[in-house]
Amino acid sequence: MRISSLIAMGKEYLLLGVIGISIVIVLALVVYKFLLKGQKKIKPLRIFGWLLLGSYIVIVLGATLLARSEAGEAGSILPLFYSYRDAWVNFSATAWRNIILNICMFVPLGLLLPMMIKSFRSFWKTYLAGFLFTLCIEGIQLLGRRGIFELDDILHNAVGMMIGYGIYAVAAAAIQKYRKEKVSLRNVLLLQLPLVVCVISFSVIFISYHTKELGNVGGQYIVTYDTDKLQVETDKDYDKKSKELPVYQFEVMSEAEASDFAGQLFQKLGTELDEERNDFYEDIALFHAKDSYNLWVNYAGGTYNLTDMDTQFSADEKLKTGASEEEVRKIFEEYGIDIPQEVAFSEKEGKYTFTVNQLVENGVMLDGEINGELNEENKFLDINYGLKKCKFYKSFQGISEREAYEQICSGKFFYPYGREEELSVLVKDCKTVYERDSKGYYQPVYLFSCEINGEESEIKIPILQ
């Protein structure tokens, strides 16, 4: 979820919270005035505090429960630190941001509870309240099919609660100091340990990643599959020799370079870039022309998808079949695309594809395909430019095919479905393919074709470990 979406969600539920709590306060004032005869002085600051606390609770409940539609299937992720291992393998800024936001979400509760309610000024009561609140949210998500029950979420929220209480302790100590009251500095410092541990932990994670030479290849195992529920067999004799294989490097575009590319491509098509509608994401950008074209550009490698919205979704549009390779090449050239000679050409029902498989020339690897649907007016409805060009970076020593197979036998592979079911895996052929890692390098990976519980599937094992 993007920051702008989170802010919009916060505004939506903040308004709901303010309205709801305002009604409660008005009713409380009526009771105070007419039933209690106004015997006790009302403090505006305290009313504001209750308004803040109530609004915060409404925002949290709205964001975690109301904003999610029914998933249709309840689930749970019980291994502790699963989200950290997942974020590390893919090293996505979105995944790390979600972890940090889950911690930050409960900081206000740890701060506001002891401020507003005296009985929560004992740290263990605040910690317990935070734990029970997040446990309640996770339980409702599970039972109401509105999310996944994760132990990591409970951990994050509890840590956020502790950090919030630590901030309260600092503020309370400052007030006591101002009033010349006795302050236990040792206790205040001890209450900052959750914050210190968080800062140190995330610093170590990010420094360790950025000092690594290569990035992480996605699709690796996150937790080891239970070998008691795993049966692996093969009739292949995999190579036991370790390999030294080259690693290649993508050129990674900046947002400005991606925008320039979009502008030049639209210009070739006789239109202009509508800069007010540019939308930049973590790994990809979306651009719109001032007419019907839109363009998705991947920063790594410069692959892209171009769509003519007017023709793509027209019910009257007819595809052209039977065009020759030379004819299709010339049409691609009109879109600024030069097709290399060493590619395979194919056509299926008006969709034309040029494919190249790990072709290396002069230290440059070409891998991927270019395809598009062509109409009878020789215009492409869409173009998927997936031809990756990357330069030789360095050779690395990797594991053997046999070692990779043994990892599968020990449950160290990624299986995206149920982690509790019994698996029968028949491992077949193994080939070396390349995949982009989290730092923009093109790394070798063993791709095993296999049958898992009778269904055709694939298992990827990174060669460089």
Residue, then its C-alpha position, 0 to 999 in steps of 0.5 A: m500500500r502506498i503512503s498516499s493511500l495510507i494518508a487517504m485512509g487515515k483521513e477517512y477514518l479520522l473524520l469518522g472517529v471525530i464525529g463518533i467521539s464528538i457525539v459521545i462527548v456531547l452526550a457525556l456533557v449532557v449527563y454531566k450538566f443535567l444529571l450530575k448538576g455540574q459538580k466537577k470542573i471540566k478540563p478542555l485539554r482532557i476532553f481533547g485527549w479523549l477525542l484524540l484517543g477515541s479517534y485513534i482507535v477508530i482509525v486503527l479499527g477502520a484500517t485493519l478491519l473495515a477497509r478490508s473486504e472479505a478474503g473468502e479464505a481465512g489463513s494464518i502465518l505462524p512462524l515468528f519473523y516470517s515477514y522479516r525473512d520474506a522482506w529480506v528475500n525480496f528486499s522490497a521497500t514496500a515490505w519493510r515499510n509495512i513492517i515499520l508501519n505496523i510498529c508505528m501504528f501502536v505507538p500512539l496507543g502506548l502514549l495516550l493510554p497512560m496519559m488519559i487513564k491513571s491505572f495504565r501508568s504502570f508499564w505492564k498494564t499498558y503492555l498487556a492492554g496493547f497485546l490484548f487489543t492487537l490479539c483481538i484485531e488479529g482474531i477478528q481478521l481470522l474469524g471474519r475472513r478479513g486478513i491473515f492472522e500473523l504472529d509478526d503483526i502481534l509482535h510489531n504492535a506490541v513493540g509499538m505499544m512499548i515504544g509509545y509508553g517509553i515516549y510517555a515515560v520521557a514526557a512524564a519524567a520531564i514534567q516531574k523534573y519541572r515540578k522538582e519531583k524525584v525522577s528515576l532516570r534508570n527506569v526511564l532509560l530501561l523503558q527506551l530499550p524497545l526503541v533502541v533495539c528496533v533502531i539497532s536491528f533495522s540498522v544492522i539489516f539495512i547496512s548488511y544488505h547494502t554492503k552485500e555485493l549482489g542482491n537477493v533472488g526472489g522465490q527462495y524458501i522463507v521457512t523450511y518445509d516440514t520434512d516429515k510431510l515431504q517425500v522427494e524422489t527423482d530418477k535423474d543423476y544430477d551433476k555433482k560438480s560446482k559451477e562458475l557462472p557469469v553474473y550480468q547487470f541491468e542498467v537501471m533507469s531513474e524516474a527522470e530517465a523513464s519519463d524521458f524515454a516515455g516522452q520520446l516514445f510517445q513523440k514517435l507515435g505522434t503524440e505527447l506525454d501528459e506529465e500531470r498524470n505520471d505515476f511513479y512506483e517502487d520498481i515501475a512507472l506509469f505514463h499516459a499520452k495526451d491521447s489513448y496510449n499508456l505505458w508501463v516502464n520497469y526501471a530495471g532493464g527498461t522493459y515496458n508495456l505499451t497499450d493503445m486504450d482506444t483499440q485494445f478494448s474496442a469490440d470492433e477491432k479485428l486482429k491481423t493474422g498471417a503477416s510475415e516476419e519481415e513485415v512485422r519487423k518493419i511495423f515494430e521499427e515504426y514504434g522505434i523497436d529494432i528487433p535483433q536478427e538472432v531471434a525466433f519468430s512466431e505468430k498465434e491468432g494475431k499475436y506476434t512474438f520474437t523470442v531470444n533465450q540467453l544469447v550472449e555476444n561480446g559480454v552482453m546477454l539478450d534474454g526474453e521476448i517482444n510481442g504484440e497484437l496487430n490489427e488489420e490496419n497494421k497498428f499494434l493494440d499493445i506491445n510487450y517489450g520484455l527483451k532484457k539487455c544486460k552486460f557481463y559483471k563478474s563470474f562467481q562460484g556456485i553450488s552444483e545441481r546435486e547440492a541444489y537437489e539436496q536442498i529440495c530434499s531438506g525442504k529448503f524451497f519455496y512452496p506458495y500454497g499450504r505449509e501444512e499439507e503433505l507433499s509428494v515431489l517428483v523432481k525431473d529435469c534441471k536447467t540453468v536460467y537467469e533472474r533479476d535480483s533485488k539489486g538489478y543483477y541478473q543471477p543464475v538459478y537452477l530451475f527444476s521441473c517437477e510434479i508436486n502432488g501430481e501437478e506440474s510445477e517448478i522449483k527454483i534454487p539460486i546457484l550463488q549462495 
